[in-house]
Amino acid sequence: MKLIGSYTSPYVRKISVILLEKDIPFEFVNDPPTSAGSKVTEFNPLGKVPALLTDEGEVFYDSPIIVQYLELLNIAPTLLPWEPLEALRVKQIAALADGVTDAAVALVLENRRDASQRNEQWLIRQRGKVLRGLDQLEKYASEGQRLNGESLNVADISVACTLGYLNFRHIAPGWCVERPTLIKLVERLFARESFARTRPS
Ligand SMILES: N[C@@H](CCC(=O)N[C@@H](CS)C(=O)NCC(=O)O)C(=O)O
């Protein structure tokens, strides 16, 4: 199995963490999609990473689809509840975390533009998504059921990758203020080998 990605992408990190947690052997192909000569479009017409190439030659993208594929392999530990509606609720939290990442990526890209060309309304809109998303994630984490529960799941991994990305790119640097449960969650997860081995440098 090959994981096509880049070391700094939080979506790619999510898949790497899941592969490591499940102890599935894989080859990491570092191919930042925006670099000259990238071959990512050969695997994903959208030109985005992650893309997963199976040993049978099939390609899966984007990250929630890859997560679903890896769960279908029935390799322990299972990272979604067995009951379909409960699994959907966990996936919704993972989607919320991905949405916060999407907004954070949009902020990073907009901030790279010349200050005179930045769209302030757009920046405010993206910051709103990040902050409201984090507030909702803090609520889920405090409930301790579908996020921050007893056994590791896809929502935990997605949220930790999102928060790792916020730290890495210095987006919403005060996110931990008044979000104590999220802090505890990421401290616990960042201590795992799967997260230590995939930390963006
Ligand atoms: N929804 C996608 C998002 C993937 C994504 O946006 N990846 C970024 C890297 S962080 C990318 O490949 N960007 C290149 C581009 O948008 O052309 C997923 O979950 O896989």
The ligand as an SDF file (V2000), in Angstrom:
LIG
                    3D

 20 19  0  0  0  0  0  0  0  0999 V2000
  -11.0930   17.0770    1.6230 N   0  0  0  0  0  0  0  0  0  0  0  0
   -9.7660   16.6590    1.2460 C   0  0  0  0  0  0  0  0  0  0  0  0
   -8.8170   17.8230    1.4400 C   0  0  0  0  0  0  0  0  0  0  0  0
   -7.4120   17.4950    0.9300 C   0  0  0  0  0  0  0  0  0  0  0  0
   -6.5980   18.7660    0.7160 C   0  0  0  0  0  0  0  0  0  0  0  0
   -7.1190   19.8690    0.5570 O   0  0  0  0  0  0  0  0  0  0  0  0
   -5.2690   18.5860    0.7270 N   0  0  0  0  0  0  0  0  0  0  0  0
   -4.3900   19.7000    0.4660 C   0  0  0  0  0  0  0  0  0  0  0  0
   -3.0970   19.5220    1.2350 C   0  0  0  0  0  0  0  0  0  0  0  0
   -3.2960   20.0220    2.9040 S   0  0  0  0  0  0  0  0  0  0  0  0
   -4.0340   19.6950   -1.0050 C   0  0  0  0  0  0  0  0  0  0  0  0
   -3.7610   18.6610   -1.5540 O   0  0  0  0  0  0  0  0  0  0  0  0
   -4.0410   20.8710   -1.6370 N   0  0  0  0  0  0  0  0  0  0  0  0
   -3.6900   21.0240   -3.0130 C   0  0  0  0  0  0  0  0  0  0  0  0
   -4.7850   21.6530   -3.8190 C   0  0  0  0  0  0  0  0  0  0  0  0
   -5.8480   22.0010   -3.2480 O   0  0  0  0  0  0  0  0  0  0  0  0
   -4.6080   21.7900   -5.0220 O   0  0  0  0  0  0  0  0  0  0  0  0
   -9.3610   15.4600    2.0880 C   0  0  0  0  0  0  0  0  0  0  0  0
   -9.8830   15.3170    3.2020 O   0  0  0  0  0  0  0  0  0  0  0  0
   -8.5710   14.6300    1.6220 O   0  0  0  0  0  0  0  0  0  0  0  0
  1  2  1  0
  2  3  1  0
  2 18  1  0
  3  4  1  0
  4  5  1  0
  5  6  2  0
  5  7  1  0
  7  8  1  0
  8  9  1  0
  8 11  1  0
  9 10  1  0
 11 12  2  0
 11 13  1  0
 13 14  1  0
 14 15  1  0
 15 16  2  0
 15 17  1  0
 18 19  2  0
 18 20  1  0
M  END
$$$$
